[in-house]
Amino acid sequence: MEELKSAIREIPDWPKKGILFYDLTTLMKDSGSFRKALDALITPHMGVGVDVVVGIEARGFIFARRWPMPSAQASFRCASPANCLHRLIA
């Protein structure tokens, strides 16, 4: 995990003072680190039968789309609360 942490750029005081922003684009542009991050997200869920993968907002779109789960029936991307899956199914 330390290798992944070092691949993520930290931007202090952005977007406002006192907030430490973690920029994932530096992780995503390094294919080795990006693959390791995906593996870390996916491995705990292998063999449990994933039906749907939902990516929330900007970075979630990228990570959800790269989810290589053969059991996943669908992939959704939510851009705002009004468009999220829970409103469609409820």
N, C-alpha and C positions, 0 to 999 in steps of 0.2 A: 504494500500500500504506500510506503514512503516514495517509491519510484513514481507512482501515479500522482501523489501530492506534489512532487517536484515538477511534474509536467503541467501543472495548473498555475497560471500566472495570478498573483495576488495584486489587486489594485486598491491601495488604501484610500480612504476618504472619497469613495465614489459609489453611488452618485451624489452622496453628501457626506459631510464631515462625520466621522465616527463609524462609518460602514466600511467593512472590508469586503470588496467584491472579488469573487473567484471567477476568472475568465477561463471557461472551458475550451475556447477555440485553440489555445496552445496545445491542449491535450489531444483535440480532434485532428490537428494537422500532423501529428506524429502517429503514423499508422500502427506502430508497435504499442504505444501507450493506449491508443484508442481501442485496439483489440483487447488489451489486458483489462481495460475498464469495462468493456462489454462482457468479457468472460466473468468478471467479478459480479456483474449484475445478473447474468443469466445462470451461472452454475448452481446457485441455491434452488433454482426453480426447475431444473432438469428432472424429467420423469414424473412431474406432478400433474401434467395435463393442463396446459395453459390454453384457455379458449379465446381470449381477446387480449390484445396489447394496446394500451392507451398511452399516447405521448401527449403530455401537457405542455403547451406553449413552445416557444422557440427551440430550445435544445432538446426538449422531450420529443419533438418531431423527428429529429435526427436519430436519437437513441432507439426509439420505438420502431422506426423503419428498418433498423439494422438488426432487430431481434430475430435470430435464426431459429425460431421454435417451429418445428414441423407440425406440432399439434395446434398451433394458434390458428383459429378459424378466420380471424379478422384483425385488422390494425386500424385504430382510429386516432385522429389527431384533434385535440380540443384547443381552440384559439381563445375562447372566452367562456365564462360560466354559462352563458345563454346557449352555447353550442355543445356543451359537454354531454357525454353519453347518458348520465343519470337522468337528464331531462327527456331523452328520447325513449328510454325504457320504462320509466316510472308510470 
